[in-house]
Amino acid sequence: MTSTADLLDEHGDAAAVCLLQLRSFGALAFAGTIETVRCYEDNVLVRAQASESGDGRVLVVDGGGSMRYALLGDNIAELARDNRWAGVVINGCVRDTEALDALGLGVKALGSNPRPSRKEGRGAVGVPVTFGGITFRPGAHLHADRDGVIVLG
């Protein structure tokens, strides 16, 4: 897989760089076409997406930057891995971090919190989401590694 640094050298300003300093869990590098979820402290839609076939896509979750609840834990990450998602990028928290590392799914998130999310089912799927200075649009291509997250297209 081509590194984000090399992709930026190749694509210049056509590549958008996420400015958040996200923590890595599981696989250190992943890439794929973006699918999105917008939710706030509620992971019902995250679980629903992870339950569908990922076909190598990356799930980008805009959790509004909340640090109060985890939007992804080992159970949902295992669903995503088993359904062939390449990775998950979360503007929010995860939990079960040791288990996430062992699963091998690529995950980037703001941090961790052991508190599980609410279960109200509020939010939206397949909509552009903006955080870290860029807009993540369904269908664009995301690349993530130790250096960060970039989007092409």
C-alpha positions, 0 to 999 in steps of 0.5 A: 500500500502506498503511504499517505506521504507518497500520495501527497507527494504525487497528488499535491493539493488534490489530496485533502489532509485530516488535521485531527491527530487521530489514534490508531488501533488495530491495523496501522494502514488501510484504504478504501472508498468512503461510506459515512455515518453522522451520529452523536453519542449513539452508535445504532447506525454505526452497528447497522453499517458494520453489519452490511457488506463493506466490500473493502470500503472505509466507514467514516463516522462523524460523532461530533468529536464527543469524548463522552461515549464510545461509538465503536467497540470490539463487537461492532469492529468484529462485525465490520472486519467479518463483513470486509470493511477495510477500516473505520475513522471516527471523530469520537471515541472507541472502547475495548482498545486491546481487543481492537488491536487484536482484531486487525481492523484498521481504526482511527479515533480521537481516543477511548472511553469505556462508556458505551454509547446511547441506543436511540438510532439518531443520525444519518447515513451516506451524507457528507461529513466534515471534521479535521478541516476536510469533508468526507464524501461517500465515494471518495477514496481514503488512505490512512497510515501512521502519518495520518488520514488523507482523502482523494476525490 
